[in-house]
Amino acid sequence: MRTELRTQRLLLRPFGAADVDDALAYRDDAEFARYLPQVPQPFSRRDAEVFVARNISEPWDRSPTFAVVLDGTVVGTVNFEIDAEKKSAMLGYAFGRAWWGQGFAIEAVRAAVSWAVPTFSLRRLWASTDKRHRRSRRLLEELGMEPEVIRERDHVGREGDLVDEVVYGIDLEILRQT
């Protein structure tokens, strides 16, 4: 079931062991990890090895994770957490700072969503992001997702402060009917 997707500029494919150096290069960046407190900073080679190994070993039918490749370099990820029973999926994504503002994230996410919806017969897609993360919120809104709830003081952020999280969602059944 593992698959590769191509867009005009990108290749989305499963992670491989050779992706450690690229993962280290883009994830070892405090600004990249600003709204991602789960990403250690500094991000060590060992962290990169664990990250890549985890993405290789995740079951594709429940947690497909694409390495997003531009000109032979992994520049980010798009992933899903599939709830087969509810026909729902959580969308996740992260891109290295050098590739921000160039449309790569929306291009990759659209391709991955276009694959995931029919592959898993999804009826609902959702994502959450730090309320302060304007770029991420803009991407979700560009996908047609709408803010559903703000989880106030949801988790501890990078600086030790309590962070508000915004949950976005889209009912794909409604889209099919329009």
C-alpha positions, 0 to 999 in steps of 0.5 A, a space after each residue: 500500500 505504500 505509494 509515491 505521488 508526484 506533483 509539478 515540482 515534488 515527489 512524495 514518497 515513504 521515508 528511507 534510511 538515506 533520509 537521515 541527513 536531510 531530516 537533520 538539516 531541516 529539523 535542526 532549526 529553532 524557527 522550524 520548531 518554534 510551534 513544534 515543542 515535540 521536536 527537540 532543539 538542537 535536533 541531533 543526528 540521533 534525533 534524526 535517526 529516530 525520526 526517520 526510523 519511526 516514519 519507516 516503521 509506522 504502519 502505512 494503513 494507519 499512519 502514512 507519512 510522506 517524505 516530501 522531496 524537492 530536487 532529490 532533497 527531503 524538505 518536509 513531511 505530510 502525514 495522516 493518522 487514520 481512524 478507519 472506523 470513523 473514516 476520519 484522518 488527522 492531517 499533519 505537515 512540517 516543512 523546512 524553513 528554507 522552503 517556506 513561502 514558495 507554495 511547496 506545503 500546499 502543493 504537497 498537502 493537496 496531493 497527499 489529501 487527494 490520495 488519502 481521501 479515496 484510499 481510506 474512504 475518508 468522510 472527515 479530515 482534521 488538523 490542529 495548530 498553535 493558535 499563533 502559527 499564522 502560516 499553518 492556519 492559512 494553509 488549513 484555510 486554503 484547503 477549505 478547512 474551518 476552525 472548529 474549536 480553540 483548545 485554550 491552554 491546551 499544552 505546554 509550548 516551547 518556552 514553557 507557556 501554556 498554548 492555545 490550539 486551534 482545531 480545524 476540520 472539514 466534512 468531506 461528505 458535505 463537499 461531495 454533495 455540493 
